[in-house]
């Protein structure tokens, strides 16, 4: 019986079961929902900022290209 409680597999299983129960309880809580909403909102804001920056860089590059074409024709 002592060997049973020394089993690495047993403690790995018990640890996994405890983690699953705790995670399940946390995931259903209001605090977890608030954190998820805040995280998603922040991610969406970062995405919008990156898209605006990329658009600006693209427009600047197109302007530089157009000026280069004009100078090469002159």
C-alpha positions, 0 to 999 in steps of 0.5 A: 500500500505504501508503494501505491502512494509513492506512485508518480502516475497516481500523483500526476493523475490527482494533480491533473484532476485537481487542476481540472476542477479548479480551472472549471470553477474559475472559468465559470466565475464572473471574475474570469469573464471580466478578465476575458472581456478586458483581454479581448478588448485590449487585443482588438484595440492593438489589432486596430492600432496595428492596422492603422499603422500598416495602412499609414506605412503603405500610403507613405510607401506609395507616395514615395514610389509615385515621387520616384516615378515622376523624377525618373520621367523628368 
